[in-house]
Amino acid sequence: MEHKECSVSLVLLAAMLCVYCRIDFVKASIVRTEKGFTHEAYSKLGFTKMMKSRAIQDTSSRSRRSIVEKGDSGDRDVCAGIIWPQRKSPKKLKSPCPTLKVWVPKKDGFTEFIKVNEKSEVEGGFSIAIFCHALHLLPYTVKPIFKPFINGTGKSSGTYDQLVEHIKGKKCHAVAGDVTIRGHRAQHVDFTIPYLNSEVYVLAHASHEWNQTLWTFLKPFTWRLWITIVGVCLFTGVALAILEYREKNPSFSSPIYNQLIMVIWFPISTFFFQEGKIQNKCSKVVLVIWLSMIFIVIQIFTATLSSWLTLDQLRPRLPPTFEHAGYQDGSFFKDLIAEKFKCSDKNLLPLKSVEEYKSALTSGIVSVVVDELPYIELFLAKYGSEYMKFGPINQESGIAFAFPRGSLLLQDFSRAVINVTESEIMMEMKKKYLGFSTNDTSQPNQTPPQSLDVQSFIGLFIFMGTIIVGAIITSEVSIMRRNKKVLPVKSSTDL
């Protein structure tokens, strides 16, 4: 019995030894195939522990690399949420850059243009939307990988100048953002066609001005119209003098200087003072036409004068010096303000967002803010009732995207940007991200009314002149007929 138990034990031991050897042989074959190690290496003590340790290190290293990549660019397709599926067009040509690394600046404010969240992922913004639309208009497929320009702590890795220099000499790289074209930046990269104008304006408080002077009551009509009205009145007086003189009116039989006075005074005295006595029926027609003309002119004059008197003009309240001006943080305006306005840059205050613009202007920390037109318009779209822009005070080349010098994507991308800016997409993106609209009334400034000129009354004057001339002709014909009917009486001596 004991002999049988020993035999069974030996058989089990031999089986276990074979299984162990088989497993060790399989491991050696796999490692030899993948790593190229020799057979002697597998006989060393602790080889299995070494392989397990190396495998753990490789796994953790790959994990760390994946976390870094996700932190840089994210695993989301940023353009997928911007480009509508029906707007995607088939690509036929071979792409010079199948994958494009797009570097994006990270800003604390003005997220309407570029938005990078707390996880350092690019979420979108106006500039990113324009970039994606232009990218999908290219004749070939390019996959963008958006990477925020940040450091290890998640903060911005530098200025816009440093961001532009970062892609210098790199083939399939680009910068998508609100980057202003500047001469020193163009030495390192090439810019596309600008997608936004970037004139420099001054943002200031608006003050209401009632622009009335001593001669405001004359502004409804131009000086030529005033002279024409006086001439028409004199012409009417001369016509009445001719008509009444032909009817032997005693008021016009006085000396010549009195007749000249009656030319001016007779139309007025007849209606308002009842001093003059009309003897010619055609004179009544002329007076009615003249009075109608005066009534029409007075009504139009009253309406236009009301517009001038109630005109509320907004004027920018500019300071005598720009030493307490604000500018966008990270921009080049600090040196521009000091150079252009001949002031010290010690008290110039950098501001990071539209809200900081509002707070600094309201509290009086800064008197004005100097910035580019897109940011000024963004501010006025939110707080335009009390503020207004002044300028432009300086001309810039525009806001565009940057590519390395000699990039094969530059020309095609510039053409795509032109197509985007000329299409309805531009206004849609402005309305979606910046809050702009076609009927934007963020600058409630009334334009001065237009002074009326002779052309506004030319029809009335022609009609009146025709009636007056017709009345004189009719009167003369009537007098001639009446004189022909009066024949001389023959005396008896003639018989």
KENU-127237 format. One record per residue (C-alpha): residue in three letters; x, y, z. Coordinates in Angstrom, 2 decimals. Last residue first. Layout:
<recs>
<rec 'ALA',<X,Y,Z>>
...
</recs>
This chain:
<recs>
<rec 'LEU',<-72.51,164.82,-89.17>>
<rec 'ASP',<-69.20,165.66,-87.50>>
<rec 'THR',<-70.81,168.69,-85.94>>
<rec 'SER',<-73.32,166.41,-84.29>>
<rec 'SER',<-70.54,164.59,-82.21>>
<rec 'LYS',<-69.37,160.95,-82.70>>
<rec 'VAL',<-68.82,158.92,-79.44>>
<rec 'PRO',<-65.39,157.07,-79.33>>
<rec 'LEU',<-65.61,153.23,-79.00>>
<rec 'VAL',<-64.99,151.28,-75.68>>
<rec 'LYS',<-65.12,147.60,-76.70>>
<rec 'LYS',<-61.47,147.66,-77.77>>
<rec 'ASN',<-60.34,148.82,-74.31>>
<rec 'ARG',<-62.04,145.86,-72.61>>
<rec 'ARG',<-60.38,143.40,-74.94>>
<rec 'MET',<-56.94,144.89,-74.22>>
<rec 'ILE',<-57.55,144.83,-70.46>>
<rec 'SER',<-58.59,141.17,-70.56>>
<rec 'VAL',<-55.54,140.20,-72.61>>
<rec 'GLU',<-53.27,142.01,-70.15>>
<rec 'SER',<-54.89,140.31,-67.15>>
<rec 'THR',<-54.61,136.86,-68.73>>
<rec 'ILE',<-50.94,137.40,-69.47>>
<rec 'ILE',<-50.27,138.55,-65.89>>
<rec 'ALA',<-52.20,135.59,-64.43>>
<rec 'GLY',<-50.34,133.12,-66.66>>
<rec 'VAL',<-47.00,134.50,-65.49>>
<rec 'ILE',<-48.15,134.10,-61.88>>
<rec 'ILE',<-49.48,130.58,-62.43>>
<rec 'THR',<-46.28,129.42,-64.16>>
<rec 'GLY',<-44.11,130.90,-61.42>>
<rec 'MET',<-46.09,129.06,-58.73>>
<rec 'PHE',<-45.83,125.72,-60.51>>
<rec 'ILE',<-42.10,126.15,-61.09>>
<rec 'PHE',<-41.57,127.11,-57.43>>
<rec 'LEU',<-43.54,124.13,-56.12>>
<rec 'GLY',<-41.67,121.70,-58.35>>
<rec 'ILE',<-38.27,123.06,-57.27>>
<rec 'PHE',<-39.11,122.79,-53.59>>
<rec 'SER',<-36.80,119.94,-52.43>>
<rec 'GLN',<-34.30,120.75,-55.17>>
<rec 'VAL',<-33.75,124.16,-53.62>>
<rec 'ASP',<-32.09,122.56,-50.58>>
<rec 'LEU',<-33.30,121.07,-47.33>>
<rec 'SER',<-30.78,120.71,-44.51>>
<rec 'GLN',<-30.18,117.09,-43.57>>
<rec 'PRO',<-30.82,116.07,-40.01>>
<rec 'PRO',<-27.76,115.44,-37.82>>
<rec 'THR',<-26.98,111.76,-37.17>>
<rec 'GLN',<-28.21,110.37,-33.90>>
<rec 'ASN',<-25.79,108.24,-31.90>>
<rec 'PRO',<-27.03,105.02,-30.34>>
<rec 'GLN',<-23.87,102.91,-30.85>>
<rec 'SER',<-24.99,99.37,-29.95>>
<rec 'THR',<-27.73,99.53,-32.56>>
<rec 'ASP',<-26.72,96.45,-34.57>>
<rec 'ASN',<-29.10,95.79,-37.41>>
<rec 'THR',<-26.89,93.19,-39.12>>
<rec 'SER',<-26.17,91.48,-35.80>>
<rec 'PHE',<-23.14,91.02,-33.57>>
<rec 'GLY',<-23.26,88.77,-30.50>>
<rec 'LEU',<-19.59,87.78,-30.78>>
<rec 'TYR',<-19.88,83.99,-30.95>>
<rec 'LYS',<-23.15,83.24,-32.73>>
<rec 'LYS',<-23.77,86.56,-34.48>>
<rec 'LYS',<-20.20,86.85,-35.67>>
<rec 'MET',<-20.23,83.19,-36.75>>
<rec 'GLU',<-23.42,83.64,-38.76>>
<rec 'MET',<-22.10,86.86,-40.29>>
<rec 'MET',<-18.95,85.09,-41.47>>
<rec 'ILE',<-20.78,81.99,-42.67>>
<rec 'GLU',<-22.90,84.09,-45.01>>
<rec 'SER',<-20.03,84.09,-47.48>>
<rec 'GLU',<-17.32,86.63,-48.33>>
<rec 'THR',<-15.30,85.96,-45.15>>
<rec 'VAL',<-15.40,82.20,-45.72>>
<rec 'ASN',<-14.35,82.37,-49.37>>
<rec 'ILE',<-11.46,84.68,-48.50>>
<rec 'VAL',<-10.35,82.31,-45.72>>
<rec 'ALA',<-10.36,79.41,-48.22>>
<rec 'ARG',<-8.15,81.37,-50.59>>
<rec 'SER',<-5.75,82.03,-47.74>>
<rec 'PHE',<-5.75,78.32,-46.85>>
<rec 'ASP',<-4.87,77.32,-50.38>>
<rec 'GLN',<-1.98,79.78,-50.44>>
<rec 'LEU',<-0.64,78.86,-46.98>>
<rec 'LEU',<-0.93,75.07,-47.00>>
<rec 'LEU',<2.42,74.35,-48.64>>
<rec 'SER',<4.21,76.22,-45.84>>
<rec 'GLY',<7.18,78.27,-47.03>>
<rec 'ARG',<7.56,80.19,-43.77>>
<rec 'PRO',<5.61,78.49,-41.01>>
<rec 'PHE',<1.88,79.24,-40.85>>
<rec 'ALA',<-0.04,82.01,-39.05>>
<rec 'PHE',<-3.75,82.83,-39.02>>
<rec 'ALA',<-5.09,86.37,-39.44>>
<rec 'ILE',<-6.08,89.61,-37.71>>
<rec 'GLY',<-5.55,92.80,-39.72>>
<rec 'SER',<-2.80,94.98,-41.17>>
<rec 'GLU',<-3.11,97.71,-38.55>>
<rec 'GLN',<-4.12,101.35,-38.98>>
<rec 'ASN',<-3.86,103.77,-36.07>>
<rec 'ILE',<-6.10,106.35,-34.41>>
<rec 'PRO',<-9.32,105.04,-35.89>>
<rec 'GLY',<-10.92,106.81,-34.27>>
<rec 'PHE',<-13.23,107.27,-31.35>>
<rec 'LYS',<-15.48,104.56,-29.95>>
<rec 'MET',<-18.53,105.05,-27.79>>
<rec 'TYR',<-19.68,104.41,-24.26>>
<rec 'GLU',<-22.82,104.78,-22.19>>
<rec 'SER',<-25.34,102.72,-24.19>>
<rec 'GLY',<-22.73,100.45,-25.77>>
<rec 'TYR',<-22.27,98.04,-22.87>>
<rec 'LYS',<-22.69,94.59,-24.43>>
<rec 'ALA',<-22.39,95.17,-28.20>>
<rec 'LEU',<-20.08,98.09,-27.39>>
<rec 'PHE',<-17.58,95.73,-25.77>>
<rec 'LEU',<-17.56,93.33,-28.72>>
<rec 'GLU',<-17.21,96.30,-31.06>>
<rec 'ILE',<-14.15,97.46,-29.12>>
<rec 'TYR',<-12.68,93.95,-29.26>>
<rec 'PRO',<-13.15,93.72,-33.03>>
<rec 'LEU',<-11.82,97.30,-33.56>>
<rec 'GLU',<-8.45,96.94,-31.87>>
<rec 'ASP',<-7.75,98.38,-28.44>>
<rec 'VAL',<-7.13,101.57,-26.49>>
<rec 'VAL',<-9.18,102.02,-23.32>>
<rec 'VAL',<-10.01,105.45,-21.91>>
<rec 'SER',<-10.04,107.25,-18.56>>
<rec 'VAL',<-8.64,104.40,-16.53>>
<rec 'ILE',<-9.15,103.79,-12.83>>
<rec 'GLY',<-12.33,105.83,-13.11>>
<rec 'SER',<-14.52,103.24,-11.40>>
<rec 'THR',<-16.78,102.87,-14.43>>
<rec 'LEU',<-13.92,102.71,-16.93>>
<rec 'ALA',<-12.00,100.10,-14.93>>
<rec 'SER',<-15.08,97.95,-14.30>>
<rec 'LYS',<-16.24,98.01,-17.93>>
<rec 'TYR',<-12.82,97.19,-19.36>>
<rec 'GLU',<-12.42,94.48,-16.71>>
<rec 'GLU',<-15.71,92.96,-17.88>>
<rec 'VAL',<-14.53,93.03,-21.48>>
<rec 'SER',<-11.50,91.01,-20.46>>
<rec 'LYS',<-7.80,91.06,-19.58>>
<rec 'LEU',<-6.82,94.62,-18.79>>
<rec 'PRO',<-3.28,96.07,-18.72>>
<rec 'LEU',<-3.07,99.51,-17.04>>
<rec 'LEU',<-0.92,102.37,-18.29>>
<rec 'ASN',<0.43,104.33,-15.33>>
<rec 'LYS',<4.13,103.79,-16.04>>
<rec 'ASP',<3.80,104.11,-19.82>>
<rec 'SER',<4.67,107.81,-19.89>>
<rec 'CYS',<3.05,110.01,-22.52>>
<rec 'LYS',<3.80,111.20,-26.04>>
<rec 'PHE',<0.37,110.24,-27.43>>
<rec 'LYS',<1.63,108.06,-30.29>>
<rec 'GLU',<4.74,106.64,-28.66>>
<rec 'ALA',<3.36,105.89,-25.22>>
<rec 'ILE',<0.12,104.55,-26.65>>
<rec 'LEU',<1.90,102.33,-29.19>>
<rec 'ASP',<4.35,100.96,-26.61>>
<rec 'LYS',<1.51,99.80,-24.37>>
<rec 'PHE',<-0.60,98.76,-27.34>>
<rec 'PHE',<1.46,95.68,-28.27>>
<rec 'SER',<-0.92,93.17,-26.70>>
<rec 'GLY',<-0.44,90.83,-23.75>>
<rec 'ASP',<-3.08,92.51,-21.60>>
<rec 'GLN',<-5.49,94.60,-23.61>>
<rec 'TYR',<-5.05,98.32,-23.01>>
<rec 'GLY',<-6.03,100.89,-20.42>>
<rec 'ALA',<-5.29,104.58,-20.35>>
<rec 'HIS',<-4.17,106.69,-17.40>>
<rec 'GLU',<-1.30,108.50,-19.16>>
<rec 'PHE',<-3.52,109.29,-22.12>>
<rec 'THR',<-3.59,113.07,-21.65>>
<rec 'PRO',<-6.24,115.74,-22.21>>
<rec 'PRO',<-8.95,113.13,-21.64>>
<rec 'LEU',<-11.49,112.22,-24.34>>
<rec 'ARG',<-15.20,112.29,-23.57>>
<rec 'PRO',<-16.52,110.82,-26.79>>
<rec 'ARG',<-19.48,112.79,-28.16>>
<rec 'LEU',<-23.06,111.63,-28.38>>
<rec 'GLN',<-25.48,113.99,-30.12>>
<rec 'ASP',<-29.09,114.48,-29.10>>
<rec 'LEU',<-30.97,116.44,-31.76>>
<rec 'THR',<-34.24,117.82,-30.38>>
<rec 'LEU',<-33.74,121.33,-31.79>>
<rec 'TRP',<-32.60,120.10,-35.21>>
<rec 'SER',<-35.51,117.69,-35.59>>
<rec 'SER',<-37.98,120.37,-34.53>>
<rec 'LEU',<-36.48,122.72,-37.14>>
<rec 'THR',<-37.24,120.18,-39.84>>
<rec 'ALA',<-40.91,119.94,-38.90>>
<rec 'THR',<-41.32,123.71,-38.58>>
<rec 'PHE',<-39.60,124.37,-41.94>>
<rec 'ILE',<-41.84,121.86,-43.70>>
<rec 'GLN',<-44.96,123.53,-42.33>>
<rec 'ILE',<-43.65,127.03,-43.06>>
<rec 'VAL',<-42.82,126.13,-46.68>>
<rec 'ILE',<-46.27,124.70,-47.29>>
<rec 'PHE',<-48.03,127.75,-45.83>>
<rec 'ILE',<-45.82,130.19,-47.76>>
<rec 'MET',<-46.59,128.42,-51.03>>
<rec 'SER',<-50.30,128.46,-50.32>>
<rec 'LEU',<-50.11,132.20,-49.53>>
<rec 'TRP',<-48.33,132.88,-52.82>>
<rec 'ILE',<-50.88,130.90,-54.80>>
<rec 'VAL',<-53.76,132.73,-53.12>>
<rec 'LEU',<-52.07,136.10,-53.68>>
<rec 'VAL',<-51.54,135.38,-57.40>>
<rec 'VAL',<-55.16,134.33,-57.86>>
<rec 'LYS',<-56.35,137.49,-56.08>>
<rec 'SER',<-54.16,139.61,-58.34>>
<rec 'CYS',<-55.93,138.10,-61.35>>
<rec 'LYS',<-59.14,139.74,-60.17>>
<rec 'ASN',<-57.56,143.17,-60.37>>
<rec 'GLN',<-58.82,145.87,-57.98>>
<rec 'ILE',<-57.30,144.60,-54.69>>
<rec 'LYS',<-57.44,147.03,-51.78>>
<rec 'GLY',<-54.43,147.17,-49.46>>
<rec 'GLU',<-54.76,147.78,-45.74>>
<rec 'GLN',<-56.41,144.51,-44.73>>
<rec 'PHE',<-53.75,144.00,-42.05>>
<rec 'PHE',<-52.91,140.32,-42.47>>
<rec 'PHE',<-53.98,139.44,-45.98>>
<rec 'THR',<-53.57,142.70,-47.94>>
<rec 'SER',<-50.76,144.02,-45.75>>
<rec 'ILE',<-48.52,141.03,-46.51>>
<rec 'PRO',<-48.94,141.03,-50.28>>
<rec 'PHE',<-48.63,144.86,-50.41>>
<rec 'TRP',<-45.51,145.26,-48.29>>
<rec 'ILE',<-42.75,144.06,-50.59>>
<rec 'VAL',<-43.93,145.54,-53.90>>
<rec 'MET',<-45.52,148.39,-51.90>>
<rec 'ILE',<-42.07,149.53,-50.81>>
<rec 'LEU',<-40.94,149.66,-54.43>>
<rec 'GLN',<-44.04,151.64,-55.32>>
<rec 'ASN',<-43.26,154.12,-52.58>>
<rec 'TYR',<-39.79,154.59,-54.08>>
<rec 'ILE',<-41.32,155.18,-57.52>>
<rec 'PRO',<-43.63,157.96,-56.50>>
<rec 'SER',<-47.33,157.17,-55.89>>
<rec 'SER',<-49.68,155.67,-58.47>>
<rec 'PHE',<-49.33,152.17,-56.99>>
<rec 'SER',<-51.73,152.58,-54.06>>
<rec 'PRO',<-54.09,154.43,-56.38>>
<rec 'ASN',<-54.82,151.19,-58.30>>
<rec 'LYS',<-55.12,152.14,-61.96>>
<rec 'GLU',<-55.94,148.57,-63.07>>
<rec 'ARG',<-52.61,148.29,-64.92>>
<rec 'TYR',<-50.85,149.32,-61.73>>
<rec 'GLU',<-52.64,146.57,-59.84>>
<rec 'LEU',<-51.39,143.78,-62.14>>
<rec 'ILE',<-47.87,145.16,-62.44>>
<rec 'ALA',<-47.54,145.67,-58.68>>
<rec 'LEU',<-48.93,142.20,-58.00>>
<rec 'ALA',<-46.30,140.66,-60.31>>
<rec 'VAL',<-43.53,142.69,-58.66>>
<rec 'GLY',<-44.68,141.48,-55.23>>
<rec 'THR',<-44.74,137.85,-56.37>>
<rec 'PHE',<-41.23,138.15,-57.80>>
<rec 'LEU',<-40.08,139.64,-54.50>>
<rec 'CYS',<-41.57,136.65,-52.63>>
<rec 'VAL',<-39.95,134.23,-55.06>>
<rec 'GLY',<-36.56,135.93,-54.59>>
<rec 'VAL',<-36.84,135.68,-50.80>>
<rec 'ILE',<-37.61,131.96,-51.10>>
<rec 'THR',<-34.67,131.45,-53.50>>
<rec 'ILE',<-32.25,133.22,-51.15>>
<rec 'TRP',<-33.38,130.98,-48.27>>
<rec 'LEU',<-33.03,127.89,-50.49>>
<rec 'ARG',<-29.48,128.84,-51.46>>
<rec 'TRP',<-28.58,129.40,-47.82>>
<rec 'THR',<-29.64,125.86,-46.96>>
<rec 'PHE',<-32.86,125.30,-45.10>>
<rec 'PRO',<-33.46,123.57,-41.74>>
<rec 'LYS',<-30.26,125.22,-40.45>>
<rec 'LEU',<-31.64,128.78,-40.10>>
<rec 'PHE',<-33.16,128.21,-36.64>>
<rec 'THR',<-29.77,126.88,-35.44>>
<rec 'TRP',<-28.17,130.28,-35.99>>
<rec 'LEU',<-27.56,131.20,-32.36>>
<rec 'THR',<-26.26,127.73,-31.65>>
<rec 'GLN',<-27.67,124.34,-30.72>>
<rec 'ASN',<-25.63,121.10,-30.47>>
<rec 'TRP',<-27.23,119.53,-27.48>>
<rec 'GLU',<-24.42,117.29,-26.33>>
<rec 'HIS',<-24.69,113.98,-24.50>>
<rec 'SER',<-21.40,112.55,-23.22>>
<rec 'ALA',<-20.04,109.13,-24.16>>
<rec 'HIS',<-17.34,107.52,-22.03>>
<rec 'ALA',<-14.33,106.33,-23.99>>
<rec 'LEU',<-13.03,103.47,-26.15>>
<rec 'VAL',<-10.17,104.57,-28.41>>
<rec 'TYR',<-9.75,102.76,-31.70>>
<rec 'VAL',<-7.00,100.79,-33.46>>
<rec 'GLU',<-7.90,99.39,-36.87>>
<rec 'SER',<-7.93,95.61,-36.87>>
<rec 'ASN',<-9.99,94.27,-39.73>>
<rec 'LEU',<-10.92,90.61,-39.42>>
<rec 'TYR',<-10.30,87.53,-41.59>>
<rec 'PRO',<-6.86,88.69,-42.65>>
<rec 'ILE',<-5.37,86.82,-45.66>>
<rec 'THR',<-2.95,84.25,-44.33>>
<rec 'PHE',<0.21,85.06,-42.45>>
<rec 'ASP',<3.74,83.77,-43.04>>
<rec 'VAL',<6.07,83.12,-40.13>>
<rec 'HIS',<9.34,84.31,-38.54>>
<rec 'GLN',<9.97,87.72,-40.10>>
<rec 'ALA',<6.20,88.29,-40.34>>
<rec 'ARG',<6.14,88.61,-36.55>>
<rec 'HIS',<8.41,91.67,-36.67>>
<rec 'GLY',<6.13,93.36,-39.19>>
<rec 'ARG',<2.88,92.70,-37.37>>
<rec 'ILE',<-0.24,90.80,-38.40>>
<rec 'THR',<-2.51,90.57,-35.38>>
<rec 'VAL',<-3.14,87.09,-33.99>>
<rec 'ASP',<-6.69,86.39,-32.87>>
<rec 'GLY',<-6.23,82.65,-32.93>>
<rec 'ALA',<-5.15,79.66,-34.94>>
<rec 'VAL',<-1.39,79.14,-35.16>>
<rec 'ALA',<-0.10,76.53,-37.58>>
<rec 'HIS',<2.12,73.45,-37.78>>
<rec 'CYS',<2.80,70.90,-40.49>>
<rec 'LYS',<6.38,71.86,-41.39>>
<rec 'LYS',<8.08,73.40,-38.40>>
<rec 'GLY',<10.70,76.07,-39.15>>
<rec 'LYS',<9.13,78.69,-36.88>>
<rec 'ILE',<6.12,77.24,-35.09>>
<rec 'HIS',<7.18,78.54,-31.63>>
<rec 'GLU',<8.11,81.97,-33.03>>
<rec 'VAL',<4.41,82.74,-33.44>>
<rec 'LEU',<3.67,81.69,-29.87>>
<rec 'GLN',<6.60,83.73,-28.57>>
<rec 'ASP',<5.25,86.83,-30.30>>
<rec 'TYR',<1.78,86.09,-28.97>>
<rec 'THR',<3.17,86.12,-25.46>>
<rec 'GLY',<4.22,83.16,-23.37>>
<rec 'SER',<3.42,79.66,-22.13>>
<rec 'SER',<-0.06,80.55,-21.01>>
<rec 'LYS',<-0.98,78.75,-17.81>>
<rec 'GLY',<-1.74,75.04,-17.40>>
<rec 'THR',<0.95,74.47,-14.77>>
<rec 'GLY',<3.24,72.59,-17.14>>
<rec 'ASN',<3.21,75.35,-19.72>>
<rec 'ILE',<0.54,76.35,-22.21>>
<rec 'PHE',<0.14,77.05,-25.93>>
<rec 'PRO',<-3.05,75.08,-26.32>>
<rec 'LYS',<-2.85,72.24,-28.86>>
<rec 'PHE',<-5.48,71.67,-31.52>>
<rec 'ILE',<-4.92,68.61,-33.72>>
<rec 'PRO',<-6.35,69.36,-37.15>>
<rec 'LYS',<-6.94,66.60,-39.73>>
<rec 'VAL',<-6.34,67.88,-43.25>>
<rec 'THR',<-8.28,66.49,-46.19>>
<rec 'TYR',<-7.75,68.00,-49.61>>
<rec 'PRO',<-9.32,70.75,-51.75>>
<rec 'LEU',<-9.48,73.06,-48.71>>
<rec 'LEU',<-12.93,74.33,-47.77>>
<rec 'HIS',<-12.93,72.24,-44.61>>
<rec 'LEU',<-9.93,74.10,-43.24>>
<rec 'ALA',<-11.54,77.48,-43.92>>
<rec 'HIS',<-14.58,76.47,-41.88>>
<rec 'CYS',<-12.37,75.14,-39.10>>
<rec 'PHE',<-10.24,78.31,-38.97>>
<rec 'ILE',<-13.34,80.54,-38.92>>
<rec 'ALA',<-14.73,78.51,-36.02>>
<rec 'ILE',<-11.42,78.61,-34.14>>
<rec 'SER',<-11.33,82.40,-34.44>>
<rec 'PHE',<-14.92,82.74,-33.20>>
<rec 'GLY',<-14.53,80.40,-30.25>>
<rec 'GLY',<-13.94,76.70,-29.74>>
<rec 'GLU',<-13.49,74.22,-26.90>>
<rec 'VAL',<-9.72,73.80,-26.85>>
<rec 'GLU',<-8.85,71.59,-23.90>>
<rec 'SER',<-6.54,72.74,-21.12>>
<rec 'LYS',<-8.67,71.05,-18.46>>
<rec 'GLU',<-9.73,74.48,-17.22>>
<rec 'ASN',<-11.26,75.29,-20.60>>
<rec 'VAL',<-9.65,76.95,-23.64>>
<rec 'LYS',<-11.93,79.37,-25.45>>
<rec 'ILE',<-10.70,81.59,-28.26>>
<rec 'PHE',<-12.58,84.54,-29.79>>
<rec 'GLU',<-15.56,84.76,-27.43>>
<rec 'THR',<-13.15,83.79,-24.67>>
<rec 'PHE',<-12.11,87.44,-24.55>>
<rec 'GLY',<-10.48,86.94,-21.16>>
<rec 'ASP',<-8.07,84.63,-19.39>>
<rec 'LYS',<-6.31,83.82,-22.63>>
<rec 'LYS',<-4.75,80.60,-23.93>>
<rec 'PRO',<-3.18,80.86,-27.36>>
<rec 'VAL',<-3.90,78.05,-29.84>>
<rec 'TRP',<-1.38,75.92,-31.67>>
<rec 'VAL',<-2.71,73.87,-34.56>>
<rec 'LYS',<-0.83,70.67,-35.30>>
<rec 'LEU',<-1.85,69.61,-38.79>>
<rec 'THR',<-2.20,65.97,-39.81>>
<rec 'PRO',<-2.54,64.98,-43.48>>
<rec 'CYS',<-0.13,67.78,-44.38>>
<rec 'PRO',<0.64,67.98,-48.11>>
<rec 'SER',<-2.85,66.57,-48.74>>
<rec 'LYS',<-3.49,64.60,-51.89>>
<rec 'LEU',<-6.27,66.04,-53.99>>
<rec 'LYS',<-9.88,64.86,-54.29>>
<rec 'LYS',<-11.69,65.89,-51.11>>
<rec 'PRO',<-15.48,65.63,-50.87>>
<rec 'SER',<-17.29,68.66,-49.39>>
<rec 'LYS',<-18.49,69.14,-45.84>>
<rec 'ARG',<-21.25,71.72,-45.56>>
<rec 'GLN',<-24.01,69.14,-45.15>>
<rec 'PRO',<-22.31,67.81,-42.02>>
<rec 'TRP',<-22.32,71.22,-40.30>>
<rec 'ILE',<-18.89,72.39,-39.27>>
<rec 'ILE',<-18.64,73.70,-35.71>>
<rec 'GLY',<-19.14,70.66,-33.44>>
<rec 'ALA',<-16.95,68.48,-35.61>>
<rec 'CYS',<-14.26,71.18,-35.72>>
<rec 'VAL',<-13.17,70.48,-32.15>>
<rec 'ASP',<-12.75,66.75,-32.76>>
<rec 'ARG',<-12.37,65.53,-29.20>>
<rec 'ASP',<-9.48,63.51,-27.78>>
<rec 'GLY',<-7.82,66.53,-26.20>>
<rec 'SER',<-5.01,68.58,-27.62>>
<rec 'ASP',<-2.48,69.17,-24.90>>
<rec 'GLY',<-4.03,67.47,-21.86>>
<rec 'LYS',<-4.95,64.47,-23.92>>
<rec 'GLU',<-1.42,64.20,-25.21>>
<rec 'VAL',<-0.05,64.46,-21.68>>
<rec 'ILE',<-2.45,61.81,-20.39>>
<rec 'SER',<-1.56,59.46,-23.24>>
<rec 'ARG',<2.14,59.85,-22.52>>
<rec 'ARG',<1.61,59.07,-18.84>>
<rec 'SER',<-0.31,55.90,-19.70>>
<rec 'ARG',<2.35,54.77,-22.13>>
<rec 'SER',<4.98,55.20,-19.41>>
<rec 'SER',<2.83,53.32,-16.89>>
<rec 'THR',<2.46,50.39,-19.28>>
<rec 'ASP',<6.13,50.35,-20.17>>
<rec 'GLN',<7.11,50.37,-16.47>>
<rec 'ILE',<4.71,47.51,-15.66>>
<rec 'ALA',<6.11,45.45,-18.54>>
<rec 'ARG',<9.65,46.07,-17.37>>
<rec 'SER',<8.80,44.91,-13.83>>
<rec 'LYS',<7.10,41.75,-15.13>>
<rec 'MET',<10.05,40.99,-17.37>>
<rec 'MET',<12.52,41.40,-14.49>>
<rec 'LYS',<10.42,39.21,-12.19>>
<rec 'THR',<10.40,36.45,-14.83>>
<rec 'PHE',<14.15,36.71,-15.30>>
<rec 'GLY',<14.84,36.31,-11.57>>
<rec 'LEU',<17.53,33.68,-11.92>>
<rec 'LYS',<19.01,33.30,-15.33>>
<rec 'SER',<17.95,30.43,-17.51>>
<rec 'TYR',<15.99,32.62,-19.85>>
<rec 'ALA',<19.06,34.58,-20.89>>
<rec 'GLU',<20.78,31.45,-22.09>>
<rec 'HIS',<18.19,30.97,-24.84>>
<rec 'THR',<19.17,34.20,-26.53>>
<rec 'PHE',<17.06,37.43,-26.56>>
<rec 'GLY',<15.49,38.64,-29.79>>
<rec 'LYS',<12.85,40.84,-28.09>>
<rec 'GLU',<9.58,39.68,-29.63>>
<rec 'THR',<10.42,36.15,-30.86>>
<rec 'ARG',<12.81,35.29,-28.04>>
<rec 'VAL',<10.31,36.58,-25.46>>
<rec 'ILE',<7.58,34.41,-26.88>>
<rec 'SER',<9.80,31.35,-27.11>>
<rec 'ALA',<11.14,31.78,-23.58>>
<rec 'LYS',<7.63,32.10,-22.17>>
<rec 'VAL',<6.58,28.92,-23.98>>
<rec 'PHE',<9.61,27.04,-22.61>>
<rec 'ASP',<8.90,28.19,-19.03>>
<rec 'ILE',<5.32,27.01,-19.36>>
<rec 'ARG',<6.45,23.61,-20.67>>
<rec 'CYS',<9.03,23.25,-17.92>>
<rec 'TYR',<6.42,23.96,-15.25>>
<rec 'VAL',<3.98,21.47,-16.83>>
<rec 'CYS',<6.66,18.83,-17.02>>
<rec 'LEU',<7.66,19.31,-13.37>>
<rec 'MET',<4.03,19.09,-12.26>>
<rec 'ALA',<3.64,15.81,-14.12>>
<rec 'ALA',<6.81,14.36,-12.61>>
<rec 'LEU',<5.64,15.24,-9.09>>
<rec 'LEU',<2.24,13.69,-9.72>>
<rec 'VAL',<3.86,10.46,-10.98>>
<rec 'LEU',<6.26,10.33,-8.01>>
<rec 'SER',<3.37,10.78,-5.57>>
<rec 'VAL',<1.38,8.02,-7.24>>
<rec 'SER',<4.36,5.67,-7.00>>
<rec 'CYS',<4.86,6.50,-3.34>>
<rec 'GLU',<1.23,5.78,-2.58>>
<rec 'LYS',<1.46,2.42,-4.40>>
<rec 'HIS',<4.50,1.38,-2.38>>
<rec 'GLU',<2.78,2.35,0.88>>
<rec 'MET',<0.00,0.00,0.00>>
</recs>
